Amino acid sequence: MKVVSLHEVKAHFSAIVKDVEAGEVVVVTRHDKPVIEMRSIIGLETPELGAFSVPNAANISVDWTDEELGDLFGPTFSAK
């Protein structure tokens, strides 16, 4: 398992995706705390892409700051 910061994900996203496609499990940290686990879905039996949708997505709370979102998606992105 590989552990990378959110900053590293932004800087090296394509390389990290290649690692995940090759079978590596990647844990992404924010402020040194694990927040996301990335793993490949290649080879999984998936009847349809919709199987990966999140039920009750409206109930999910995200507490990322505008600065963190800007780091990940660019300075024009805002959570507001």
Buried (B, 14 or more C-beta within 10 A) or exposed (E): EEEBEBBBBEEEEEEBBEBBEEEBEBBBBBEEEEEEEBEBEEEEEEEEEEEEEEEEEEEEEEEBEEEBBBBBEEEEEEEE
